[in-house]
Amino acid sequence: MFYTRGAIGGGMLGDIETLQRRAVMVEVEEIIQSTPNYADVREALRSRNFIPEQDDADVAVWVQPDLGIFVLLQMNLGGGYAGYRVAAYDNLEDHEVRLPE
């Protein structure tokens, strides 16, 4: 099988990166859904090279810059999650993340 220069440069490698990104996103969602303790989620994110952008009592935002993924966790007062979002981005500097009020 022969590949053209365009297919190798953008197509196949981009597809592999997209699959890897999706796999990590699904894995992170499964961790959040199955782990009610935020300290355990925090360690799981750190072990996957996520960086905390904001880590407050009510909201946490973690970013994985190599894969272009961010995780938004909105906490309840009791320590559980009121909600979460795992999403991909191309360039976080070009997007503004708005937290629910």
SESEFI-702168 format. One record per atom (N, C-alpha, C, O): residue in one letter; y, z, x. Coordinates in steps of 0.001 Angstrom, whole numbers, plus 524288, in hexadecimal, padded with zeros to 5 digits. Each point is the difference from the previous one (the first is absolute). Layout:
<pts>
aYZX ...
</pts>
This chain:
<pts>
m7FB6E800008034D m80492800007FCB3 m804CF8000080379 m80043802E8803D3 f8038C7F9D67FAD8 f804CF7FFA680302 f80485802117FCC9 f800577FF127FB4B y80317803BA8074D y804A9802157FD77 y804C77FD6480248 y800577FF0B804B3 t8034B7FFD97F7E9 t804E47FDE0801F4 t803508047680216 t7FEF98048D7FED4 r804E97FA348042F r8035D803FC80239 r80284803577FBBD r8006B804BF800A6 g8013B7F8F57FB1D g80271802DE7FBBD g7FC54803E07FD6F g801A6804477FE8D a7F9787FA54800DD a7FC42803777FD70 a7FEFE804E680339 a7FF76804427FDD5 i800487FB2D8074A i7FF118048780355 i804DE8035E8004B i7FFA5804C67FF91 g804DA7F8DD80127 g804D1802F4800AB g8019E8030C7FB39 g8019D804818007F g7FE077F9407FAF1 g801E6802B47FB67 g7FBD68013F7FC0D g8001E8042D7FD9F g7FC397F8558019D g7FC43800957FBCB g7FBE280425800DE g7FFFF803FC7FD50 m7FC867FB2C8065D m7FB918038F800B2 m801AD80565801CF m7FE1F803E87FDEC l805607FC68805E7 l801B28051A801E6 l802FE802EB7FBD0 l7FF75804C07FF78 g803A87F87B7FD9A g802CD802757FBAF g7FC498020C7FBE0 g800DB804317FDCF d7FB027F8DD8011E d7FC1C801BC7FC2D d7FD3A804EE801D0 d7FF028037F7FCDB i7FFBB7FCD48082B i7FD5F8049F80222 i80399804BB7FFA7 i7FE4A8043D7FE83 e806A77FB0F802D9 e803BF804517FF9B e800A9801C67FA5F e80061804AE7FEF5 t7FFC37F7A47FD6E t80083801547FA77 t7FB41803107FE22 t80097803D87FD2C l7FABE7FA8680458 l7FB3E802CC7FE83 l7FFE38057D80255 l7FE6B803BA7FD67 q803417FCBF80774 q800288051F8027F q803F18038D7FD3C q7FEEB804977FF0D r8059D7F9457FFAF r80405802F57FD37 r7FDE3801E57FABE r8009E804937FEA5 r7FCEF7F7F97FE72 r7FDE0801727FADE r7FBCA8042980072 r7FFC6803997FCD1 a7FCE27FBEB80727 a7FBDB803DA800BD a802468056A80119 a7FE1D803E27FDE1 v805DC7FC668055D v80272805088012E v802C18021C7FB2F v7FFD1804B57FF07 m802B77F7F87FDF2 m802A3801BA7FB41 m7FC1C802527FC1E m8010C804117FDA9 v7FA857F965801A8 v7FBF8801FF7FC6B v7FDE2805318020F v7FF37803AB7FCFE e7FFE27FCA180805 e7FE06804D28025F e803D7804877FF33 e7FE66804567FEAD v806A57FAA880220 v803F78040E7FF4F v80043801BA7FA45 v80068804AA7FEE6 e7FF5C7F79F7FD7B e7FFFE8016C7FA72 e7FB4E8036C7FEAD e80088803D07FD1E e7FAF37FAE4804EC e7FB54803227FF05 e8009A8058080232 e7FE55803C97FD8D i804077FCAC80705 i800E1805208025C i803A7803377FC92 i7FEEE804917FEF0 i805567F9197FF57 i803C9802CA7FCC0 i7FD7D801B97FAE6 i800C1804707FE51 q7FC4B7F8237FF3B q7FD948013B7FAFC q7FBCE8043980073 q7FF2C802F87FC4F s7FE377FD5280819 s7FBB3803B780092 s80185804FF802DE s7FCD08039280075 t808017FCBD8017C t801A08048280314 t804D68027C7FD94 t804537FE03800AF p7FB038064F7FC7F p804818027A7FD83 p80383802F7803D0 p80478801367FEB2 n7F9977FFFA805FA n802F58030C803CA n803407FC538036C n7FDDA7FCB2802C1 y80754803E77FD0E y8036F7FC85802F4 y7FF3B8008C805E0 y800937FC27802D4 a7FE28808787FF16 a7FF29800AE805A1 a7FB8E7FC70801DC a8004D7FDCD80444 d7FBA1801A17F898 d7FBA47FC8F8016B d801A17FA417FFCC d7FE697FCE28034D v804C5801C07F8CD v801F67FA9D7FFA4 v803767FED5804AC v7FFA67FBCB8024C r803A9807DF7FF1A r8037D7FF5E80486 r7FCDB7FEDE804F0 r801567FC72802F4 e7FA86806887FDF5 e7FCC07FF298049F e7FD3B7FAB77FFCA e7FF7F7FD5C803FD a7FEBC8011E7F769 a7FD677FAED7FF68 a803D07FB8C80132 a7FE8E7FC2F8028B l806478044E7FBA2 l803EE7FBFD80119 l801407FFCD805DA l800597FBC880249 r80052808BF80016 r8011580024805A5 r7FB9B7FD7A8031B r800FC7FD34803C9 s7FA28803C87FA9F s7FB927FDD8802DF s7FFAF7FA0E7FF7C s7FD4D7FD6F8030B r80570800657F91F r8002B7FA527FF45 r8052F7FDB5801D8 r801807FBB87FE66 n8013680727804F8 n804DB7FE548028B n804947FF527FC40 n803747FCCB800F8 f7FC9F8062D7FAC7 f804868001C7FC98 f803FA803C78024E f7FE95803E88026A i806617FAE67FCD1 i8044A8031D8020D i803158022B7FB63 i801607FD0E7FC74 p7FFC08081180385 p8030F8021E7FBA6 p805BF7FE7880077 p8028E8013A803E2 e7FF6B7FC207F832 e8058D7FEB47FFBC e802F68044F7FD29 e80480801258013F q7F8EF801367FAF4 q80225804647FD10 q7FB608035E7FE5C q7FC257FE037FDED d8043C80703802FC d7FBB28037D7FEBC d8023F805177FDDC d8000C80402802A8 d801CB7FBC07F884 d80274804747FD73 d7FC40802677FC0D d7FBB67FE007FF24 a805F38064C7FE79 a7FCC1802B27FC29 a7FF347FCCD7FB0C a7FC09800A07FD5A d807B67FBEC80156 d7FF8A7FD017FB2B d7FE737FA50800D1 d7FDBD7FDA17FC7A v803698001D8080F v7FED07FA7E80108 v7FE607FF4C805B2 v80245802508038D a7F9C27FA717FD37 a7FE637FE9080544 a7FF947FA0F8004D a7FDED7FD7B7FC78 v8041280057807CE v7FFA57FA68800FD v7FDA87FF4E80568 v80220801EA803DD w7F9827FB5B7FC63 w7FD4B7FEEB804E7 w7FFBE7FA16800C6 w7FF457FD157FC40 v80157801298089F v800267FA6F8013F v7FC057FED08043F v7FF7E802EB803CA q7FDB47F8CA7FB8D q7FC7D7FDF98040C q8025F7FAD3801BA q7FEE87FBF17FDAA p8045F8042A80677 p802F77FB4A80174 p7FCAB7FB76801E8 p8017D7FB7E7FF3D d7FA108058A80336 d7FCC17FBB880201 d7FDBF7FCA77FBA1 d7FF6D7FB4380097 l7FF4D8073A7FB01 l7FDC27FD257FB93 l803FA7FEF47FBB5 l7FEDC7FD237FC4E g805C08051F80420 g804007FF247FC03 g7FEAC802967FAD8 g8006D7FD947FBDE i7FDF0807678045E i7FE85802E97FB4F i80366804DC7FFA0 i8013080279803F3 f800627FEE37F742 f802728050E7FF46 f7FD66802E17FB84 f7FDEE7FDA17FC5E v8023A8079B803FB v7FDBD8036F7FC18 v804538039D7FE18 v8029E802918031D l7FE177FD9B7F7CE l803D78036C7FD86 l7FD04803EA7FCB1 l7FCFC7FE7D7FC93 l803D6806898046E l7FD75804277FD06 l804328035D7FD7F l8037180203802B1 q7FC4A7FE997F83B q803898037C7FD36 q7FCD8804D57FE8D q7FC007FF9D7FD5D m805D0804F280461 m7FD07804D07FF68 m8019A802FF7FB1E m804747FFAF7FE39 n7F7CD8033B7FFA9 n8010E803DE7FBF1 n801778051E802A3 n7FEF2800BD804A2 l80371802C17F87B l8014B8051E80227 l7FB238030B80185 l8002E80321803A6 g7FB7A7FC087F9A4 g7FB26802BC80127 g7FD1B7FDEB804BB g7FC018023780181 g805DD7F9A3800DE g7FD897FDDD804A7 g7FCCD7FB1C7FF18 g7FE727FD73803C4 g80083801257F754 g7FD337FB277FEE0 g803BA7FB6180004 g804968008C80157 y7F9787FAFD7FD31 y803247FB3E7FFFD y801C67FEA97FA7F y7FCDC7FFDF7FC5D a808297FF248030F a8020D7FE137FB0A a7FF2F7FA1B7FFBE a7FFB17FDBC7FBC5 g7FFF77FFDC808BD g7FF1F7FA648004C g7FFE37FE3E805A7 g8019D802D580388 y7FC757F8797FD3F y7FFEE7FDCC8053D y800437FA177FF99 y7FF027FDB67FBE3 r802577FFEB80870 r800357FA5180051 r7FE787FE7480580 r8021C80212803CB v7FA3C7FA4D7FCAB v7FE867FDB5804FC v801647FA427FF97 v7FE1C7FD497FC82 a80530800D680707 a801D27FA9A7FF93 a800BA7FD9A8056A a8006B802BE803EE a7FFB97F8227FC25 a800E67FD15804CE a8059A7FE1580025 a802797FF417FBF2 y7FF767FFF8808AF y805367FDD2800B9 y7FFDF7FC58804B2 y7FCBB8008B8037B d806D77FBC87FC8D d800627FC828047B d80396802428042A d7FED77FFC9804A9 n805848025F7F996 n803AF8026780397 n802D8804417FCFC n803477FED57FCAF l7FB86806088046D l802268045D7FD07 l805F1800358004E l80288801DA7FC5A e7FFB77FC4D807E5 e805AC8001A80083 e8029F7FC737FC04 e80488800DB7FEA5 d7F8B97FB367FF79 d802337FC647FC31 d7FF63801EC7FA69 d802357FDB07FC69 h7FACE8068B802CA h7FEFF802007FAC6 h80213805817FF80 h7FFEA8030A803BA e801EB7FE2F7F7B3 e801C98054A7FEF0 e7FC10802997FC6A e7FECF7FDFC7FBCD v7FF2B8067B805DA v7FC4F802E67FCDD v8031D803B47FC92 v802F180344801F4 r7FC687FC397F8F5 r802C3803637FC51 r7FC2B803DB7FDA6 r7FBFF7FE837FDCC l805488065E802B4 l7FCA6804137FDEE l8016B801177FA60 l804927FF9F7FE8E p7F790801BF7FE32 p80131801377FA86 p8035F804E97FFAB p7FF62803A680311 e804317FC5D7F926 e80380804797FF6A e7FDF6803BF7FBFC e80272804047FEFC 
</pts>
